[in-house]
Amino acid sequence: MARQILRLLGSRYGLALIGIVLVVVVVGVARAFSGPQESDAVGPPPPVQVSSSPEQLGDDSVATSEGPPSATAISGVPAPEKVALDFTNAWLRSTGVTSAEWVKGMEPYSTKRLLEQFKDADPTSVPAEAVRGPVTVRPRDSQLVEVDVPVTPGTLKLRLLVTNGRWLVDGVSWERS
């Protein structure tokens, strides 16, 4: 029996099997000593759902009136979800106003770069009518978040940056549903 095993290991198939086992062992040992890799993460960070209901369950499963701490909170300034909703409401106020009035309404919530892009836009081209649900916030880092605002009939996708110590909308895209 031992002779058959040695003969099998001495053949090209046996040598190939030994080579594969060695590679797997070396890679396994290297990964074990190098620690977790960034590529080991599964997908992007999960979105944070922001609900209009302030009631949350605490650690003891008792409802509290304070919301969850925001991963993107900056002390003393409105949270990105509030800025996104305020911007969206100003963006939706597009009937019966001039282009200059429409852009002026978005000014407190927008970067100068974004306002420059909107300056010649026709407010009647806004493809939405109203906000229809809670926003979804996806933090990208401490200075950047992406916010989806469900509107009738689609989703307004906003990119917010920290500019001069406060959250401002810097990018807008539209997705019809």
Secondary structure as UniProt FT lines:
FT   HELIX           2..10
FT   HELIX           12..34
FT   HELIX           38..40
FT   STRAND          48..49
FT   STRAND          56..57
FT   TURN            59..60
FT   STRAND          63..64
FT   TURN            71..72
FT   TURN            75..76
FT   HELIX           80..92
FT   TURN            95..96
FT   HELIX           99..106
FT   HELIX           107..109
FT   HELIX           112..118
FT   TURN            119..120
FT   HELIX           123..125
FT   STRAND          136..141
FT   TURN            142..143
FT   STRAND          144..151
FT   TURN            152..153
FT   STRAND          154..163
FT   TURN            164..165
FT   STRAND          166..176
//
